[in-house]
Amino acid sequence: MSPPAVQEAVDAAFREEWGRVVATLIRRTGDWDLAEDCAQEAFAEALRRWPADGVPQRPGAWLTTVAGNRAIDRLRRGARGAELLEQAGREALARPDTDEETMPELFGESDEIEDDRLRLIFTCCHPALPPEGRVALTLRSLAWLTTAEIARAFLVSEATMAKRLTRAKAKIAAAGIPYRVPPAHLLPERTAGVLAVLYLMFNEGYAASAGDELIRAGLCDEATRLARALWHLMPDEPEPMGALALMLLHSSRRRARVGEHGELITLEEQDRSRWDQTEIDEGLRLLDAALRRRRVGPYQLQAAIAACHARAENAADTDWGEIAGLYVLLEDRMPSPVVRLNRAVAVAMAGDIETGLAIVDELAEQGALTDYHLLEATRADLYRRRGDREASIAAYHRALEAARTEPEREFIRRRLAEQSAQR
C-alpha cells in the first residue's frame, strides 16, 4: 500500500479503535500508563508493517494483540510482571511462535471488549476521584485527547491539567478502585459523572478545541455509542435518555456545519435539507420519552433546546423566546458561564439585544471566560446585529486572537471582511 493510504488507514483505526485498545489493556494489566504506552507502540508498529503486509481484516484485533504483546514483554521485565501474568493467565502470549493475526481471543476481540470502555468510564468516574479528574482522565484514556486539548476544554493551563491526570491515576491505584460497571443499586449516583464525561467527549468531537478540523466525527460517534450503552444499562433513568437525545439532535447537523472546503457554517446559515432526519426523529422520540418521566434534568433541558432548532423549518421560525426560557431553567440546574453566555444569545435573538450584550459584558467583567473566543465572538455578533460596526470589528479581532481552530479563525476573518467592507 502507498504511504498515504496506510496513514489514512492508521488514522481511521486510531479514531475507531484507540479507546477499545486502551480499555482492554487496562482491564488485563491494571496499569494505565502501560496501556497508553503500549497502545501507542501498536499504532507505530502498524505504520511500519501495514505498507508491506496490508491492512488487517480486523485492525482492532491486530492492534489490541500487538499492544498486548508489548505489555507482556514489559511485564516480564518488571518486578510484578510474573504475578500479573499468572493472575491474568497470559503466559501463552510470551511464546515466540505466537501469531498476532491468529490470536485475537487472547488480547484481541472477545465478548468482554465491548464492555471495556463502559468499565473504563465508570472507573474514571468513581466518586473517590475529584470531578475534574474524572472527566479529564476519561478523555485522556478513552478518547486520547492530548493534555493540552483537555486543558482548553476545562479552561485551565496545561500544567494544571497534567497534575490532575497524574493525581487521578495515583488515586485509582492507591484506593484500589475496581475496574467495573458498578452494581445496579449504585448506578444512579454515578450517572451524573459519566454523563459529564460523555458529553464533554461529544463536544470535543462536535466543536474541536484546536486543530485544522472543526469536527472530529470519531469522538462524536464514540460518545454517542457509549451514551446508548449507558441508556440500555439504565432504561428507566431519564437523564441518560436525554443525553443520548441531545447528542443525536446535535449530530444530525454535522454535515451542514462544514462547507465544501471545511469552512464553518453557522446554524442560522445552514442548509437544513442536509440535516439527518433519522437522527432528528430518534432524538425527538427519546426526548419525549424522557420528559414523560417527569424528572427533568440538565441534559433533557439541553435536548429540548436542540429540539427547538430541529423542529424549526428555517432559521426565521426558531422560537428564541422558548429557548431563552429553557436556558433560564438550565442555568438554575447547571449554573456555568457557558450556559449564561448561551442564554445571552437566546435573549438577544428573541429581540432584546441590549440585555444580551449586558449579560456578555457581565461575564467579561467576571473573568470566568478569559481567552474563550466565543465570548468575544458573541459580543461581536450582537454588535453586528445592532449595527455598531466599529465595536463589532474590535470584538472580532479579540475573538480571532483567542480562536483555536482554523475553521473558526477563517469564519471570524470572513465576518471581519464583511464588517470592514461596510465602512
N, C-alpha and C positions, 0 to 999 in steps of 0.2 A: 504494500500500500504506500501511497505517497505520503510524505511527512505532513502536509496539511490535512489529509484525510484521517491520518492517525491522531493528530492533535484534536481534530473535531470529535473523533470517537472517544478519546480520553476525556475531553471536556464534557461531553454528554454523559459519560459514565460517572464523572465526578459529580455532576448535578444530581444524578438519579441514585447513585449508589453510596456516596460518602457516608450518609447517616447510617445506612444499613451496616456497612463495614465496621465503622467505629463502634456502633451499639453492640454488634455481635462480639467484637473483641473485648469490649469492657465486660460483657457477661462472662466470657470464657476465662479472662485473666484477672479481672478485678482491678486493673491498672489503667487509669485514664490516660496518663501521659504516654504509656507504652502503646496503647491502642491508637492514639493520634499519630505517633511517630511511625508505627508500622503501616498504618493506612497510607501515609504519605509515601513511604517506600514502595508500597504496592503500585501506586499510580505512577511513580517514577519508573518502576520496572515495566509497566505497560508501555510507556513511551519508548523504552529500549527494545522490547520484544515484539510488540504488535506490528511494527513495519515489516518484519521478516515472517512472523508466524501468522499474521492476520488477526483481526478482532475476534475473540472467542464468541461462541454462540451464546454463552451466558456470561457477560462481562462481570456481573455482580458476584457470581460464584467464583470466577477466576480471581478477582481482586481480593475477595474475602479469604480465599485459600492461601494466596501469596502472602497477604498480610498476616494471616495466622501462622504460617511457617516462619516468617520473620520474628513474630512474637515468641514462638517456641525456641528459636535459636537464642534469643536474648535471655529467656527464662532459664535455659540450660546453663548459661554462664553466670546467672545471678545466684545470690545466697538462698533465695526462697524458690528458685526455679524447680528443683526436684519435687518439693512439696506441692507446688501449684500444679505441676504436670500430673502428679499422682491423683490429686483431687479432681482434676478435670478429665482424667482418663485419656490423655492426649499423647502418650509416649509414641504411638504409631506415627505421629506426624514427623518425628525426627528421623524416620528411616530414609536413607539416602536414595532408595529406589522409588520413593513416593512420586506419583504423577499428579501435579497440581490440577490438571484438567479432569482427572477421573475420581477425585475425592471430595466433591462438594458436600457430601454428607458429614465430613469431619469438621471443616471450617468454612463451609460454603452454605448452600441452601439447606434449610431444614424447616420443620414445622414451627420452630420457635422464632425464626428470624423475623417474621412479620410482626411479632410482638415485641421485639427487642427495642425498637425505637420508642414504643409506648412505655416500656420499662425505664428506658433512659430518661424520658421526660419526667416521670413520677419520681425517679431517684433525684434528679436535679431539683425538683420542686418540693423536696422534703421540708416539712416545717422547721426542722433544725437549722436550715440554711437561711440567711437573710434574704429578703425578697429580691434585691438587686442581684445577689449572687446566683439565685435560682435561674433567673431569666438569662443572665449572661453566660452561665455555664452551659445551658442547653443550646443556645445559639452557637456557641463555640464548638461544642462536641457534635451536635446533630447536624447543624447547617453549615459548619465550617466557615462562619463569618470570622474575619480577622479581628484581632483585639481592637484595632483602630475603628473598624466598622461598627462593632458593638458599642464602643465608647461614643461614637457620633449618635447612635440611636438613643443613648441614655443622656446625651449632652454633658458628658464628663470627659476628662483628659484620658489619653491612652494609658498613662502610668497608673492612674486611679483604677481603671478597668483591669489592668494586668494584676494588680494587687487583689482585686475582688475575685478574679478567677483562681488565683493561687490559694487564697483563703478558703474558697468553696471546695476545691478538690481536697485540701488538707482536712477540712471538717468532715467530709464524707468518709475519708479513711479513718480518722480518729474516732468518730462516733459509730463506725460500723454500720452506716446507713445501708439498708438492704437494697439490692438491685432488683426491684419487682414492682408490679402493679399492686397497690395495696388492696386488702380485703374490702368487700363491698361496703361495710359499715364505716370505713374511713374515706371512701371516695368523695363524698360531698365536701368535706372540709379541705380536701386537696384540690378541688376543681378550679378555684379562682386562680391559683398559681399556675396550673397547667394551661389554662386558657390565656393567661397573660403571655406565656411563652409562645404559644401557637400564634397568637395574633401579632406579636412583635415579629415573629418569623415571617408571617404572611406580609406584613407591612414592608419589611426589608426587601421582599421579592416584588411587591407591587410598586414601591417607590424607593429604589435603591438609594442608600445614603451616600454613595460615592461611585465613581467609575464612568465609563463611556456609555453604559446602557441604563435606561430608565427602569426597565422591568427585568427581574430575574425570575423567569417563569418557573424554574425548578423549585425555588423556595416557596412560591405560591402554591404549587401543586402538592408539595410535601406537607405544608401546613394544613391544607385542605384535607388531604388524605388522613392525617393524624386527627384532625378535628372530627372527621366522620367516624374514625375508630373510637374516639372518646364518646361520641354520641351513642354508638352502638353499645358501648360499655355501660352507659348511664342513660337509657332511653326515656326515662321519666323525668329527667332533670332539664328544665327549660333553657338554662344558660348555654350548655354545650350545643343544643339545637340552635339557639340564637347566634352563637359564634359561627357555626357552620353556615347558617343562612347569610350572615354578614359577609363571609369570605366568598360565597358563591355570587352574591349580588355585586360585590366589587370586581370579582374575577370576570364577570360577564362583560365588563367594559374594557378588558385588557387590550383586545385587538384595535379598539378605536382610540386608545390613549396615545398611540405612537403612529406617526405618519410614515410614508414610504421611505423616507431617508432617516428614520429614527427620531424625528423631531417630536417634542411633546405637544399634544393636542388637549386643550382644556376641556372639562366636562361640558361647558357651555357651547363649545365649537365642535364637539364630536358628532360623527355620523352615526346616529342611533340605530340605523339599519344593520350596523356591524356588531351591535351588542348581541351576546349569545343568549337567545331567548330560552333555551333549555335550562341554562343555569339560573336565569331570572325566575322561571316558573318554579324550579325546585326551591330556590331561596325563599320565594314568597310563600310556598306551601309550608316550609319549615318554620318560618316566622309566625305564620298564623297559628300553627300547632303549638308553638312555644307560648305565644301570648294567651292562648286559651287556658293555660295552666295557672294564670293569674299570679305569677311570681316574677314580676318584671325586674330584670337586671340590666347592667350596662351594655351587654352585648346585644340583647334584644332591642334596646333603645337605639343603638348604633345601626342595627339591621333595619329598624323602622325608618331611620333617616335615609339609608341607602334605598329602601323600598320607595320612598317618595320620589327619588330620581328615576328609579326603574319604571314606575308607573306613569311618569310624565311622557307624553308622546314627543314633546320637544322641550327645549330649554325654557321657552316662554311660559309653558304650562306648569312649571315646577312650583309647588306650594311652599314657598320660602317661609311663610308665616308658621305653617305647621312644623317645618324643620327647625326654626328658631325656638319654638315651644319645646320640641323634643330635646334640643340642646340644653335648655334650662333644666329639664328633668335629669339629663345625663350628667350635667355639672354637679347637681345635687348628690348623685350617687357616686360619681367618679371625678371629683374635682382635680383639674390639672390645667396648666397654662395652655396646652394644645387644644383641649376641649373648649376653653374660653375663647381662644383665637378663632376656632371654627364657628362658635356662636356669633362672634363679631361679624363674620362673613354672612351668616344667615340673616342676622338683623339688618345688615346693610342691603342685602339682596331683596329683603322684604320691603324695602323702601326707606329705611332710616339710616342713611349713610353717616350722618353726624354721630349717632350713637355707636355705630360700628367702629368709626375712627376713634372715638373716645375710649372704647374698650381696648383697641390696639395700643393707643398711647399709654394707657394704664399698665398694660403688660410690659411695654418697653421700659417704663419707669421702674417697674419691679425688678427687672433684670433677669427674670426667670428663663427667657428665651434668647439670651445673648448668643450671637452667632448662628441663630436659627433663621435661615434665609427666608422661610415662609412668613415670618413676622413682617419683614420689610417688603416682601413681595405682595403681601396682603394690603399693607398700608399703601403701597404704590398703586395697586389696582383700585382701591377705594378713592384715592385722589384722582385717578384717571376717570373714574365714573362721575366724580363730582365736577370734572372739568378743570382741575388745578394741575396744569401740565408741569410747571416748574417743580412743585413738590413731588409730583409723581416721578419725574426723571431722577430727582435726588434719591428717592427711596429705591428706585430700581437699581441705581448704581450701588447702593449699600447691599441690596439683595444679591447682586452679581458677585460682589466680593465674598459673600458667605456661601453661595451655592456650591454644591459638591459634585454634581453630575453634569456631564457635558450637555445632555438634552435640556436640563433646566437652565444652564447658562445660556444656551442658544435661544431658548424661549425668551429669557429676560432681554437678551440683545435685540430680538425682534420687537419686543414691546418698547424698548428704548428708541429704536429707529422710528417706530410709528409715532411716538410722542414728540421726538425731535423734529420730524417732518411737519408737524402741525404748528410749529412755532411761527 
